[in-house]
């Protein structure tokens, strides 16, 4: 049946198309969420989908997309198009790569791109990126170069004119401990992009238009003008902010100088620590993306997310620093360092509050997203493994557990507890880990007093206790843990959040290196809370009493940090609040 043509006035058609594209991106993400195999995608939701015009300019991205992928997917797409020219692509082509200097900054992030055709013409691109469970290598900070970190896939056709590249799949399968999971993920990403192409074709037919070129141009120009107008309201000058990552064996400084011109902003990371021998380095594409995310949060999150809204921003990081690492630097847990970019920029722009930047747009530092891994081989292969599922090689398992610390407070509200910032990933359900690895969670709860005191309190971090059930040693691999040495800082007189810690059987363990743990040993991990904002003594006493009643703070904190008179008959609760 011929699609119905809906004629819309030219004045409103671009915005109608933009909203439709956002809806299509959301539908594509639903496909990924429901069809991916890896828990890092299907549970932690470490993925995003976007839609780009024929020149690789961002046109549509879902509202829940991982913030850092604002810049990495578009940058990666345009890099690939320099090698695979648009006029050489055909309907049914699908390209993939996990090159850290093209896509998400480390081996597990796979970028998948499909040219979108309508009426035989290239009208745009569907693109997504996701963190797959295993591509071999050392999934910790211990590798000395990127070659130790797993299989590196250069930009390669997954499908060529609709034909699946079976040879590529064989390479991937042969280099993964979890081949069925990873191959399932690749098919999920490809299926989502195929849906985007179909939906774009339907939309163009529905609106009676041939392509997206003039619509994109109008949208991009409008978004750019809006962002430049917003920047013009700021006080010109250079504002400097710093944040410090724990690093591997020494702390690493992140220094951001934010220079505001008449209608543009330049961020310079000169003074940032040099790249290191450990897998904590960041390719520049991810630094660029994290910077854009922070600037949009502080200055223009209400402006439509289009390529045009990003044009007024430029970013520089010296080659060879930890935020612009050169090949073949290891990058596996680069997020440990690069997430501090957001904290440094928030500190930098804080002098503009509230004159130029609303209090609600700037937040204290955060506990961040942590990831720990369990890897090993079952002595007796479970029956589910013997019969083809869940697709582990030789009874091996390798799972990553994502969980989140507290968000920093803003100038108008408390931080959220156990909520990812800035990666926007979910806490993986404990049932997933217990069903896929030989461990049992004995505790999972919020940590009282971990939220930084302030007029607005930081969000609480969380604590987990895990018992090992395997009589064969299990590799416990710390991942993106940070802010154990350098706690999340507060702003405007707010205090720091509680720092993190890691223990095995009650003793501190190495926070960076893999270590073997055995039967009945207990792993205890506390993830930091966010920093507070404002003088704690200015906090509403009723809010302090509410926190005390809900066991979010202790009696000692209520008295010491907030100056609350708890009364002579007050008794300290002997339990903690469960998450």
C-alpha positions as CSV (number, residue, x, y, z in Angstrom):
1,X,0.0,0.0,0.0
2,X,1.3,3.4,-0.9
3,X,2.2,5.5,2.2
4,X,0.0,8.4,3.0
5,X,1.7,11.7,2.4
6,X,1.2,14.3,5.2
7,X,1.9,17.8,3.9
8,X,3.4,20.1,6.6
9,X,4.2,23.8,6.3
10,X,7.9,24.4,5.7
11,X,8.1,26.4,8.9
12,X,7.3,23.4,11.1
13,X,8.5,20.5,9.0
14,X,12.1,20.6,10.3
15,X,11.0,20.4,14.0
16,X,8.5,17.6,13.1
17,X,11.3,15.7,11.5
18,X,13.7,16.2,14.4
19,X,11.1,14.9,16.9
20,X,10.4,11.9,14.7
21,X,14.1,11.1,14.5
22,X,14.4,11.2,18.3
23,X,11.5,8.8,18.4
24,X,13.3,6.5,15.9
25,X,16.5,6.6,17.9
26,X,14.6,5.6,21.0
27,X,13.0,2.7,19.1
28,X,16.5,1.6,18.0
29,X,17.7,1.7,21.5
30,X,14.7,-0.5,22.6
31,X,15.8,-3.0,20.0
32,X,19.3,-3.1,21.4
33,X,18.1,-3.3,25.0
34,X,15.8,-6.3,24.2
35,X,18.1,-8.2,21.8
36,X,21.6,-7.8,23.1
37,X,23.3,-10.6,25.1
38,X,25.9,-8.9,27.2
39,X,24.9,-7.7,30.7
40,X,26.9,-4.6,30.1
41,X,24.4,-3.7,27.3
42,X,21.1,-5.4,28.3
43,X,21.4,-4.6,32.0
44,X,23.9,-1.8,32.6
45,X,22.6,0.0,29.4
46,X,26.0,1.0,28.3
47,X,25.1,1.9,24.7
48,X,23.6,4.7,22.6
49,X,22.0,5.1,19.2
50,X,22.1,8.2,16.9
51,X,21.0,9.4,13.5
52,X,23.2,11.5,11.3
53,X,22.7,13.3,8.0
54,X,24.6,12.4,4.8
55,X,27.6,14.6,5.9
56,X,27.8,12.9,9.3
57,X,26.2,15.6,11.3
58,X,24.1,14.6,14.4
59,X,20.4,14.9,13.8
60,X,18.7,12.7,16.4
61,X,19.7,11.0,19.7
62,X,17.6,9.6,22.4
63,X,17.1,11.5,25.7
64,X,18.6,8.6,27.7
65,X,21.7,8.2,25.6
66,X,25.0,7.9,27.4
67,X,26.3,11.5,27.6
68,X,29.8,10.8,26.4
69,X,28.6,9.3,23.2
70,X,27.4,12.7,22.0
71,X,30.8,13.3,20.5
72,X,32.4,9.9,20.0
73,X,29.8,8.4,17.6
74,X,29.8,11.5,15.3
75,X,33.6,11.8,15.4
76,X,34.0,8.1,14.7
77,X,31.5,8.2,11.8
78,X,33.3,11.1,10.2
79,X,36.6,9.4,10.6
80,X,35.4,6.2,9.0
81,X,33.9,8.2,6.1
82,X,37.3,9.5,5.2
83,X,38.3,5.9,4.4
84,X,35.0,4.6,3.2
85,X,33.7,7.4,1.0
86,X,29.9,7.9,1.0
87,X,29.7,7.4,-2.7
88,X,31.3,3.9,-2.4
89,X,28.7,2.6,0.0
90,X,25.6,0.6,-1.0
91,X,22.3,-0.3,0.5
92,X,22.8,-3.1,3.1
93,X,26.3,-2.1,4.1
94,X,27.2,-2.2,7.8
95,X,30.6,-1.1,9.1
96,X,32.0,-1.9,12.6
97,X,35.1,-1.0,14.6
98,X,36.3,-0.9,18.1
99,X,39.4,1.1,17.5
100,X,39.7,3.3,20.7
101,X,41.0,6.2,18.6
102,X,37.9,6.1,16.4
103,X,35.1,5.1,18.7
104,X,34.5,4.9,22.4
105,X,38.0,5.0,23.7
106,X,38.6,1.4,24.6
107,X,38.4,-2.1,23.1
108,X,35.0,-3.2,24.5
109,X,33.1,-0.3,22.8
110,X,32.0,-1.4,19.3
111,X,30.8,1.3,16.9
112,X,28.3,0.1,14.3
113,X,27.3,2.3,11.3
114,X,24.8,1.7,8.5
115,X,24.2,4.1,5.5
116,X,20.5,4.9,5.2
117,X,19.1,4.9,1.7
118,X,15.8,6.1,0.5
119,X,14.7,5.9,-3.1
120,X,18.2,4.7,-4.1
121,X,19.8,7.8,-2.5
122,X,22.0,8.1,0.5
123,X,20.1,10.3,2.9
124,X,22.0,9.8,6.2
125,X,23.5,7.3,8.6
126,X,22.3,5.1,11.4
127,X,25.0,4.6,14.1
128,X,25.2,3.1,17.5
129,X,27.9,2.1,20.0
130,X,27.8,-0.4,22.8
131,X,30.1,-2.0,25.4
132,X,30.3,-5.7,24.6
133,X,31.2,-8.3,27.3
134,X,34.5,-9.7,26.1
135,X,36.9,-9.3,23.3
136,X,39.8,-11.1,24.9
137,X,42.8,-9.4,26.5
138,X,43.3,-8.0,30.0
139,X,40.2,-6.1,31.1
140,X,42.1,-4.2,33.8
141,X,44.6,-1.3,34.0
142,X,47.5,-3.7,34.0
143,X,48.2,-3.9,30.2
144,X,51.3,-2.0,28.9
145,X,49.8,-1.3,25.5
146,X,46.5,-1.5,23.6
147,X,47.6,-4.8,22.0
148,X,47.4,-6.6,25.3
149,X,43.8,-5.3,25.9
150,X,42.0,-7.5,23.3
151,X,41.1,-7.9,19.7
152,X,41.3,-4.7,17.7
153,X,38.9,-4.5,14.8
154,X,39.7,-1.8,12.2
155,X,36.8,-0.3,10.3
156,X,35.4,-3.4,8.6
157,X,32.3,-4.5,6.8
158,X,30.0,-6.6,9.0
159,X,27.6,-6.7,6.1
160,X,28.5,-5.8,2.5
161,X,25.4,-5.1,0.3
162,X,23.4,-7.2,2.8
163,X,25.8,-10.2,2.9
164,X,27.1,-11.1,6.3
165,X,30.9,-11.2,6.7
166,X,31.2,-14.6,8.2
167,X,35.0,-14.3,8.3
168,X,34.9,-11.3,10.6
169,X,32.5,-13.2,12.9
170,X,35.0,-16.1,13.0
171,X,37.8,-13.8,14.0
172,X,35.6,-12.3,16.8
173,X,34.4,-15.7,18.0
174,X,38.0,-17.0,18.2
175,X,39.1,-14.0,20.3
176,X,36.3,-13.9,22.9
177,X,35.7,-15.9,26.0
178,X,32.0,-15.4,25.5
179,X,31.6,-15.7,21.7
180,X,27.9,-16.2,21.6
181,X,27.2,-13.2,23.7
182,X,29.4,-10.9,21.6
183,X,28.1,-12.2,18.3
184,X,24.6,-11.7,19.6
185,X,25.5,-8.1,20.5
186,X,26.8,-7.4,17.0
187,X,23.6,-8.7,15.5
188,X,21.6,-6.6,17.9
189,X,23.5,-3.4,16.9
190,X,23.0,-4.2,13.2
191,X,19.3,-4.9,13.6
192,X,18.8,-1.6,15.4
193,X,20.5,0.3,12.5
194,X,18.4,-1.6,9.9
195,X,15.3,-0.5,11.7
196,X,16.5,3.1,11.6
197,X,17.0,3.0,7.9
198,X,13.5,1.6,7.4
199,X,11.9,4.2,9.6
200,X,13.8,7.1,7.9
201,X,12.5,5.8,4.5
202,X,9.0,5.6,5.9
203,X,9.2,9.1,7.3
204,X,10.5,10.7,4.1
205,X,7.7,9.0,2.1
206,X,5.2,10.0,4.7
207,X,6.2,13.7,4.6
208,X,6.6,13.7,0.8
209,X,10.3,14.7,0.8
210,X,13.3,13.3,-0.9
211,X,16.1,13.7,1.6
212,X,17.2,15.3,4.9
213,X,19.8,17.8,3.5
214,X,17.9,21.1,3.7
215,X,16.1,20.1,6.9
216,X,19.4,19.3,8.5
217,X,20.9,22.6,7.4
218,X,18.0,24.6,8.9
219,X,18.1,22.6,12.1
220,X,21.9,22.8,12.5
221,X,21.9,26.6,11.8
222,X,19.1,27.2,14.3
223,X,20.8,25.1,17.1
224,X,24.1,26.9,16.5
225,X,22.5,30.3,16.7
226,X,20.8,29.4,19.9
227,X,23.9,28.1,21.5
228,X,26.0,31.2,20.4
229,X,23.2,33.4,21.8
230,X,23.4,31.5,25.1
231,X,27.2,31.9,25.3
232,X,26.9,35.6,24.5
233,X,25.1,36.0,27.8
234,X,28.1,34.8,29.8
235,X,30.9,36.9,31.2
236,X,33.9,36.7,28.9
237,X,37.2,35.5,30.4
238,X,39.2,32.4,31.2
239,X,38.1,30.2,34.1
240,X,40.2,27.3,35.4
241,X,39.1,24.2,37.2
242,X,40.9,21.1,38.4
243,X,40.1,17.6,39.4
244,X,42.3,14.7,40.5
245,X,42.0,11.1,39.6
246,X,43.6,8.4,41.9
247,X,45.5,7.1,38.9
248,X,47.3,3.7,39.1
249,X,50.3,4.3,41.4
250,X,50.0,8.1,41.7
251,X,47.3,10.7,41.4
252,X,46.7,12.3,38.0
253,X,45.7,16.0,37.6
254,X,43.1,17.1,35.2
255,X,43.3,20.9,34.5
256,X,40.7,22.6,32.3
257,X,41.0,26.3,31.3
258,X,37.6,27.4,29.9
259,X,37.8,30.5,27.8
260,X,34.6,32.3,27.0
261,X,34.7,34.5,23.9
262,X,31.9,36.6,22.5
263,X,29.9,33.7,21.1
264,X,32.2,30.6,21.5
265,X,34.0,28.7,24.1
266,X,37.5,27.0,24.0
267,X,38.6,24.5,26.5
268,X,42.3,23.9,27.0
269,X,43.6,20.9,29.0
270,X,47.3,22.1,29.1
271,X,48.7,21.3,32.5
272,X,47.0,17.9,32.6
273,X,49.1,14.9,33.6
274,X,51.1,13.0,31.0
275,X,49.9,9.7,29.6
276,X,50.9,6.7,31.7
277,X,52.2,3.2,31.3
278,X,48.9,1.8,32.6
279,X,45.5,1.3,30.9
280,X,44.0,4.6,32.2
281,X,44.8,6.8,29.1
282,X,42.1,8.5,27.0
283,X,42.1,9.0,23.2
284,X,41.2,12.6,22.4
285,X,37.8,11.7,20.8
286,X,36.5,10.7,24.3
287,X,38.0,13.7,26.0
288,X,36.2,15.9,23.4
289,X,32.9,14.1,24.0
290,X,33.1,14.4,27.8
291,X,33.9,18.1,27.5
292,X,30.9,18.7,25.3
293,X,28.7,16.8,27.7
294,X,29.9,19.0,30.6
295,X,29.5,22.2,28.7
296,X,26.0,21.3,27.6
297,X,25.0,20.4,31.2
298,X,26.3,23.7,32.5
299,X,25.2,26.0,29.7
300,X,22.7,24.6,27.3
301,X,21.0,21.3,28.0
302,X,17.7,22.8,26.9
303,X,19.0,23.6,23.5
304,X,18.3,20.8,20.9
305,X,21.1,18.3,20.7
306,X,22.2,18.7,17.1
307,X,25.7,19.1,15.5
308,X,25.0,22.8,15.2
309,X,24.7,23.2,19.0
310,X,28.3,21.7,19.4
311,X,29.9,24.0,16.8
312,X,30.6,26.9,19.2
313,X,32.9,24.7,21.3
314,X,36.5,23.8,20.6
315,X,38.7,21.6,22.7
316,X,42.5,21.2,22.9
317,X,44.5,18.6,24.9
318,X,48.3,18.4,24.3
319,X,49.4,15.2,22.5
320,X,50.9,12.7,25.0
321,X,48.9,13.9,28.0
322,X,46.5,11.4,29.7
323,X,43.5,13.1,27.9
324,X,45.1,12.8,24.4
325,X,47.1,9.6,24.6
326,X,49.1,8.4,21.6
327,X,49.0,4.9,20.1
328,X,49.6,2.3,21.3
329,X,48.8,3.5,24.9
330,X,46.6,1.2,26.9
331,X,43.1,2.6,27.5
332,X,41.0,-0.1,29.0
333,X,39.7,1.8,32.1
334,X,40.1,5.3,30.6
335,X,36.8,6.3,32.2
336,X,38.5,6.3,35.6
337,X,40.4,9.4,34.5
338,X,38.3,11.0,31.8
339,X,35.2,11.3,34.0
340,X,37.0,13.9,36.0
341,X,36.8,16.2,33.0
342,X,33.2,16.9,34.1
343,X,34.3,17.8,37.6
344,X,37.1,20.1,36.4
345,X,34.7,22.0,34.1
346,X,32.1,22.3,36.8
347,X,34.7,23.9,39.1
348,X,35.8,26.1,36.3
349,X,32.4,27.6,35.5
350,X,31.3,27.8,39.2
351,X,32.3,31.5,39.4
352,X,29.6,32.2,36.8
353,X,26.9,31.1,39.2
354,X,24.3,32.5,39.6
355,X,25.0,35.7,37.5
356,X,25.3,33.8,34.2
357,X,24.7,30.1,35.0
358,X,21.7,28.9,37.0
359,X,22.5,27.2,40.3
360,X,20.7,24.1,39.0
361,X,23.2,23.5,36.2
362,X,26.3,23.1,38.2
363,X,27.0,20.2,40.5
364,X,29.6,19.0,42.9
365,X,31.8,16.0,42.1
366,X,30.3,12.6,42.0
367,X,31.1,9.0,43.1
368,X,30.9,7.9,39.5
369,X,30.3,4.5,37.9
370,X,32.4,1.6,39.2
371,X,32.9,-1.8,37.5
372,X,34.4,-5.0,38.9
373,X,34.8,-8.2,37.0
374,X,34.8,-11.9,37.9
375,X,36.5,-14.3,35.6
376,X,37.3,-18.0,35.9
377,X,36.5,-21.6,34.7
378,X,34.1,-24.0,36.3
379,X,35.6,-27.3,37.5
380,X,32.4,-29.0,36.4
381,X,30.7,-27.4,33.4
382,X,27.1,-26.5,34.1
383,X,24.5,-28.3,32.0
384,X,23.4,-25.0,30.5
385,X,26.9,-24.5,29.2
386,X,27.1,-28.0,27.8
387,X,24.0,-27.5,25.7
388,X,25.1,-24.4,23.9
389,X,24.1,-21.6,26.3
390,X,25.0,-19.1,27.5
391,X,27.9,-19.6,25.0
392,X,31.0,-19.6,27.2
393,X,34.1,-21.3,26.0
394,X,35.0,-24.5,28.0
395,X,32.9,-23.5,31.0
396,X,34.6,-20.2,31.4
397,X,32.8,-17.1,32.7
398,X,33.7,-13.4,32.5
399,X,31.2,-10.9,33.8
400,X,31.4,-7.3,34.7
401,X,29.3,-5.8,37.4
402,X,28.4,-2.1,37.0
403,X,27.2,-0.2,40.0
404,X,27.0,3.5,40.9
405,X,28.0,6.0,43.5
406,X,26.3,9.1,44.6
407,X,25.7,12.1,42.4
408,X,27.0,15.5,43.5
409,X,24.5,18.0,44.8
410,X,23.4,20.9,42.7
411,X,22.8,24.5,43.9
412,X,19.1,23.7,44.3
413,X,18.8,20.0,45.2
414,X,20.4,17.0,46.9
415,X,22.4,14.6,44.8
416,X,20.7,11.3,43.8
417,X,22.0,8.2,45.6
418,X,23.6,5.2,43.8
419,X,23.0,6.9,40.4
420,X,25.4,7.0,37.5
421,X,27.2,10.2,36.6
422,X,28.2,11.1,33.9
423,X,28.0,7.8,32.0
424,X,24.2,7.3,32.6
425,X,24.4,3.5,33.1
426,X,22.2,1.4,35.3
427,X,23.1,-0.7,38.3
428,X,23.3,-4.3,37.1
429,X,20.9,-6.5,39.1
430,X,22.6,-8.8,41.5
431,X,20.6,-11.7,40.2
432,X,22.4,-11.4,36.8
433,X,25.8,-11.8,38.5
434,X,24.7,-14.6,40.7
435,X,23.2,-16.6,37.8
436,X,26.3,-16.1,35.6
437,X,29.2,-16.4,38.0
438,X,29.8,-18.4,41.2
439,X,29.3,-15.6,43.7
440,X,26.5,-14.6,46.1
441,X,25.7,-11.1,47.2
442,X,25.4,-10.9,51.0
443,X,24.8,-7.2,51.3
444,X,23.9,-4.3,49.0
445,X,23.0,-1.1,50.8
446,X,23.4,2.7,50.9
447,X,26.3,4.0,53.1
448,X,25.2,6.5,55.7
449,X,27.3,9.7,55.9
450,X,28.8,9.0,52.4
451,X,26.9,12.0,50.9
452,X,29.0,15.2,51.3
453,X,27.4,17.6,53.8
454,X,26.1,20.8,52.4
455,X,23.1,23.1,52.2
456,X,22.3,20.5,49.6
457,X,23.7,17.1,50.5
458,X,25.5,14.8,48.1
459,X,23.9,11.5,47.0
460,X,24.9,8.4,49.0
461,X,27.3,5.8,47.7
462,X,26.6,2.1,48.1
463,X,28.3,-0.9,49.7
464,X,28.3,-4.5,48.4
465,X,29.5,-7.7,50.0
466,X,30.1,-10.7,47.8
467,X,30.9,-14.2,48.9
468,X,32.8,-16.5,46.5
469,X,31.1,-19.9,46.0
470,X,33.7,-21.5,43.7
471,X,36.3,-24.1,45.0
472,X,38.3,-23.1,41.9
473,X,40.0,-19.7,42.3
474,X,38.1,-16.8,40.8
475,X,39.9,-13.7,39.3
476,X,38.6,-10.6,40.9
477,X,39.4,-7.7,38.6
478,X,39.0,-4.1,39.8
479,X,37.9,-1.8,37.0
480,X,36.8,1.8,36.9
481,X,37.0,2.5,40.6
482,X,38.2,6.0,41.4
483,X,38.0,8.7,44.2
484,X,39.3,6.3,46.9
485,X,42.3,8.6,47.5
486,X,40.8,11.8,46.2
487,X,37.2,12.0,47.5
488,X,34.5,13.7,45.4
489,X,34.8,17.4,46.2
490,X,32.0,19.8,47.2
491,X,31.3,23.3,45.8
492,X,30.5,26.7,47.4
493,X,31.4,25.5,50.9
494,X,30.0,22.0,50.6
495,X,32.1,19.2,51.9
496,X,33.5,16.1,50.1
497,X,31.6,12.9,49.8
498,X,32.9,9.7,51.4
499,X,35.7,8.1,49.5
500,X,35.6,4.5,48.2
501,X,37.4,1.4,49.5
502,X,37.9,-2.2,48.5
503,X,38.6,-5.2,50.8
504,X,39.0,-8.9,50.7
505,X,38.2,-10.6,54.0
506,X,38.4,-7.3,55.8
507,X,41.9,-6.2,54.5
508,X,42.5,-3.6,51.8
509,X,43.3,-5.1,48.4
510,X,45.0,-3.8,45.3
511,X,42.6,-1.4,43.7
512,X,44.1,-1.9,40.2
513,X,45.5,-5.4,39.7
514,X,43.6,-8.7,39.2
515,X,43.8,-11.0,42.2
516,X,42.7,-14.6,42.9
517,X,40.0,-15.1,45.5
518,X,38.9,-18.5,46.8
519,X,35.9,-20.3,48.3
520,X,34.0,-18.3,51.0
521,X,36.2,-15.3,50.8
522,X,34.3,-12.0,51.1
523,X,34.9,-9.1,48.7
524,X,33.7,-5.8,50.2
525,X,33.4,-2.7,47.9
526,X,32.3,0.7,49.0
527,X,31.7,3.2,46.2
528,X,31.9,7.0,47.0
529,X,29.1,9.4,47.6
530,X,28.8,12.8,45.9
531,X,30.0,16.1,47.2
532,X,27.8,18.6,48.9
533,X,26.9,22.2,47.8
534,X,26.8,25.2,50.1
535,X,27.4,25.6,53.8
536,X,26.0,22.6,55.7
537,X,24.8,24.9,58.5
538,X,22.5,26.5,56.1
539,X,20.7,23.2,55.4
540,X,17.0,23.2,56.4
541,X,16.9,21.6,59.9
542,X,13.9,19.6,58.9
543,X,15.8,18.1,56.0
544,X,18.6,17.1,58.4
545,X,16.1,15.5,60.7
546,X,14.5,13.7,57.7
547,X,18.0,12.4,56.7
548,X,18.6,11.3,60.3
549,X,15.2,9.5,60.5
550,X,15.9,7.7,57.2
551,X,19.3,6.7,58.4
552,X,21.1,8.6,55.5
553,X,23.2,10.4,58.1
554,X,24.4,9.4,61.6
555,X,23.7,11.3,64.8
556,X,27.4,12.3,64.9
557,X,27.1,13.8,61.4
558,X,23.9,15.6,62.3
559,X,25.7,17.2,65.2
560,X,29.2,17.7,63.8
561,X,28.4,18.7,60.2
562,X,25.0,20.4,60.5
563,X,24.9,21.6,64.1
564,X,21.6,19.9,64.8
565,X,20.4,19.6,68.3
566,X,19.2,16.0,68.4
567,X,18.0,16.1,72.0
568,X,19.1,14.1,75.1
569,X,16.8,11.2,74.4
570,X,17.8,10.5,70.8
571,X,19.0,7.0,70.1
572,X,21.3,6.1,67.2
573,X,19.5,3.5,64.9
574,X,21.4,0.2,64.9
575,X,20.5,-0.6,61.3
576,X,21.3,0.9,58.0
577,X,18.9,1.8,55.2
578,X,18.7,-0.9,52.5
579,X,18.9,0.3,48.9
